[in-house]
Amino acid sequence: MTGAAITPPVTGAGGVCVIGGGLAGIAAAIRLADLGLPVTLLESRPELGGATYSLRRDGLTVDTGQHVFLRCYTAYRGLLDRLGTSGDTDLQERFSVPVLLPGRAPQLLTRRALPAPAHLLPALAGYRLLSPAERLAAVRGCAALQYVDPDLPATDERSFGDWLADHGQGTRAIRRLWDLITVAALNLPCAQASLALAARVFRTGLLDAADAGDIGRPRVPLVDLHAVAARRLLDRLGARVHVRSRVRWIRPGLVGFRIGLDGTEVEADAVVLAVPHQAAAALVPPAAAPTAPQWHRLGAAPIVNVHLRYADRVTELSMAAAVESPAQWIFDRSESGADGQHLVVSLSAADLEIERPAAELVAVQRQALADLFPAARHTPVRDAFVTREPKATFRQAPGTRAYRSGSATRLPGLALAGAWTDTGWPDTMEGAVRSGQAAADVVARDLASRPRHQTEAAR
Ligand SMILES: Cc1cc2nc3c(=O)[nH]c(=O)nc-3n(C[C@H](O)[C@H](O)[C@H](O)COP(=O)(O)OP(=O)(O)OC[C@H]3O[C@@H](n4cnc5c(N)ncnc54)[C@H](O)[C@@H]3O)c2cc1C
């Protein structure tokens, strides 16, 4: 049965119950089904996809937030291959980002065909938005960052901004270079971000391998890229998917687990809990994770997207980043063959923007794009709207590593997944997929080591 809410009474599902149908839950369910285990996926919303979902608006399918991935997202890209949707994305052959500053010609940050980390040297050396002294300091900063160990607990106690200041990076270089990447990747400015997570982003994403940072983007709405394709695959693998099925509680039994939904219960031999940290803390049985009351310390950071639909094309750039401007990253999301141009301004670390009225946000971004693209000054905007995600990611600040739980819990057969868990990665699609696969492996191992008669008795 795919796609239905669970109607009472449904009991004795057995097998593994995956709770939460974001990328972590989807990845876990696929891995478990591949291992031949019976899987039931329970998702509270009407569709899978979690933070990567799309809305219908006046005949348009609009993502609630522009998503990009990098070539180094190996687990995520493997998932797309499995879902059969890799072909619905564009992956740059070579990392290349036009950086815009009002009144200046675009500066291209691009990698060269050189081994890492030399592949970025020409781009940094020629980055005219910084003075020659700032560029030299930036090269030295990148070199020093290569020796920062993201896995050392002490690294996570420090802010990236603090480290940058100690390594000769001035405030202008931070605004015009380092924040360009950090705000987008960690959803916090350098000053507030964990050094450990920033080092992971810069090392794994840009410095350790030449092609790691090539940027990928969906060509189709996220709902088609992930949710629809995941449903199709899970169906084929024989997994049961129930949407509109909010889990209210999980209780350990002698061997397996009982899971409470509105008006019904499900039994499972094992559980993967793949929900955001706030929901996980409320659902996880206390015996499984004594640290759960601390998880709220991971906090949340918002992302806002401002959509501007122009009557005509205002730029030939399909993606750009802006500095010294209220715009951050700009994406062309025009449907092929459609009139005009649909630009999306993605605003990360949007603590101020999240509460601002839509009309104000639209006015600010219209002006910002007019300052960046001369054609936008006189081109009418046919439609404009805003999407907001107040809890887009956890707040990836210093000290948060201590609150990111591992996949295994103290209760065999119950594992945790989600981009917030301790994957070593920031809160990203890659982290989500890795966490789901790791949690699936934990419960599969637990089930394999459980005497068969216990599993039978639990049903
Ligand atoms: C606007 C925005 C832009 C982003 N941009 C990027 C980007 O460019 N690149 C990138 O890599 N990452 C990006 N991210 C982060 C990325 O989307 C997340 O890290 C990832 O999707 C999280 O997946 P998850 O499965 O861990 O959690 P979620 O996607 O949050 O999934 C959890 C699921 O659990 C369900 N659930 C919750 N409670 C219950 C319950 N009680 N019972 C049943 N189901 C429940 C939820 O409905 C949800 O579907 C962005 C996020 C946002 C919001």
The ligand as an SDF file (V2000), in Angstrom:
LIG
                    3D

 53 58  0  0  0  0  0  0  0  0999 V2000
   15.4350   26.4190    2.1640 C   0  0  0  0  0  0  0  0  0  0  0  0
   16.4930   25.3720    2.3140 C   0  0  0  0  0  0  0  0  0  0  0  0
   17.5990   25.3850    1.4710 C   0  0  0  0  0  0  0  0  0  0  0  0
   18.5820   24.4130    1.6280 C   0  0  0  0  0  0  0  0  0  0  0  0
   19.6170   24.3840    0.7390 N   0  0  0  0  0  0  0  0  0  0  0  0
   20.4610   23.3440    0.7420 C   0  0  0  0  0  0  0  0  0  0  0  0
   21.4200   23.2020   -0.2820 C   0  0  0  0  0  0  0  0  0  0  0  0
   21.5160   24.0340   -1.1850 O   0  0  0  0  0  0  0  0  0  0  0  0
   22.2420   22.1190   -0.2470 N   0  0  0  0  0  0  0  0  0  0  0  0
   22.1410   21.1690    0.7270 C   0  0  0  0  0  0  0  0  0  0  0  0
   22.8890   20.1850    0.6810 O   0  0  0  0  0  0  0  0  0  0  0  0
   21.2360   21.2760    1.7220 N   0  0  0  0  0  0  0  0  0  0  0  0
   20.3920   22.3350    1.7510 C   0  0  0  0  0  0  0  0  0  0  0  0
   19.4440   22.4330    2.7170 N   0  0  0  0  0  0  0  0  0  0  0  0
   19.4510   21.4430    3.8270 C   0  0  0  0  0  0  0  0  0  0  0  0
   18.8240   20.1150    3.4030 C   0  0  0  0  0  0  0  0  0  0  0  0
   17.5770   20.3400    2.7920 O   0  0  0  0  0  0  0  0  0  0  0  0
   18.6260   19.2590    4.6530 C   0  0  0  0  0  0  0  0  0  0  0  0
   19.8620   19.0830    5.3100 O   0  0  0  0  0  0  0  0  0  0  0  0
   18.0850   17.8570    4.3660 C   0  0  0  0  0  0  0  0  0  0  0  0
   17.0870   17.8830    3.3790 O   0  0  0  0  0  0  0  0  0  0  0  0
   17.5180   17.2850    5.6670 C   0  0  0  0  0  0  0  0  0  0  0  0
   16.9890   16.0060    5.4480 O   0  0  0  0  0  0  0  0  0  0  0  0
   16.4980   15.1110    6.6720 P   0  0  0  0  0  0  0  0  0  0  0  0
   15.8970   13.8970    6.0900 O   0  0  0  0  0  0  0  0  0  0  0  0
   17.5710   14.9750    7.6580 O   0  0  0  0  0  0  0  0  0  0  0  0
   15.3770   15.9980    7.4190 O   0  0  0  0  0  0  0  0  0  0  0  0
   14.0000   16.5290    6.8690 P   0  0  0  0  0  0  0  0  0  0  0  0
   14.1100   16.8510    5.4400 O   0  0  0  0  0  0  0  0  0  0  0  0
   13.5750   17.6110    7.8050 O   0  0  0  0  0  0  0  0  0  0  0  0
   13.0020   15.2970    6.9920 O   0  0  0  0  0  0  0  0  0  0  0  0
   12.3780   14.9270    8.1900 C   0  0  0  0  0  0  0  0  0  0  0  0
   10.9910   14.4030    7.8660 C   0  0  0  0  0  0  0  0  0  0  0  0
   10.3930   13.9110    9.0530 O   0  0  0  0  0  0  0  0  0  0  0  0
    9.0020   14.2130    8.9990 C   0  0  0  0  0  0  0  0  0  0  0  0
    8.4770   14.1620   10.3710 N   0  0  0  0  0  0  0  0  0  0  0  0
    8.7230   15.0090   11.3830 C   0  0  0  0  0  0  0  0  0  0  0  0
    8.0630   14.6030   12.5080 N   0  0  0  0  0  0  0  0  0  0  0  0
    7.4030   13.4690   12.1700 C   0  0  0  0  0  0  0  0  0  0  0  0
    6.5520   12.5690   12.9020 C   0  0  0  0  0  0  0  0  0  0  0  0
    6.2520   12.7740   14.1880 N   0  0  0  0  0  0  0  0  0  0  0  0
    6.0370   11.4930   12.2500 N   0  0  0  0  0  0  0  0  0  0  0  0
    6.3200   11.2690   10.9280 C   0  0  0  0  0  0  0  0  0  0  0  0
    7.1150   12.0960   10.1980 N   0  0  0  0  0  0  0  0  0  0  0  0
    7.6500   13.1690   10.8200 C   0  0  0  0  0  0  0  0  0  0  0  0
    8.9900   15.6120    8.3890 C   0  0  0  0  0  0  0  0  0  0  0  0
    7.6980   15.9350    7.8730 O   0  0  0  0  0  0  0  0  0  0  0  0
   10.0550   15.4860    7.3180 C   0  0  0  0  0  0  0  0  0  0  0  0
    9.5200   15.0430    6.0860 O   0  0  0  0  0  0  0  0  0  0  0  0
   18.4660   23.4230    2.6460 C   0  0  0  0  0  0  0  0  0  0  0  0
   17.3550   23.4230    3.4910 C   0  0  0  0  0  0  0  0  0  0  0  0
   16.3740   24.3630    3.3290 C   0  0  0  0  0  0  0  0  0  0  0  0
   15.1610   24.3200    4.2140 C   0  0  0  0  0  0  0  0  0  0  0  0
  1  2  1  0
  2  3  1  0
  2 52  2  0
  3  4  2  0
  4  5  1  0
  4 50  1  0
  5  6  2  0
  6  7  1  0
  6 13  1  0
  7  8  2  0
  7  9  1  0
  9 10  1  0
 10 11  2  0
 10 12  1  0
 12 13  2  0
 13 14  1  0
 14 15  1  0
 14 50  1  0
 15 16  1  0
 16 17  1  0
 16 18  1  0
 18 19  1  0
 18 20  1  0
 20 21  1  0
 20 22  1  0
 22 23  1  0
 23 24  1  0
 24 25  2  0
 24 26  1  0
 24 27  1  0
 27 28  1  0
 28 29  2  0
 28 30  1  0
 28 31  1  0
 31 32  1  0
 32 33  1  0
 33 34  1  0
 33 48  1  0
 34 35  1  0
 35 36  1  0
 35 46  1  0
 36 37  1  0
 36 45  1  0
 37 38  2  0
 38 39  1  0
 39 40  1  0
 39 45  2  0
 40 41  1  0
 40 42  2  0
 42 43  1  0
 43 44  2  0
 44 45  1  0
 46 47  1  0
 46 48  1  0
 48 49  1  0
 50 51  2  0
 51 52  1  0
 52 53  1  0
M  END
$$$$
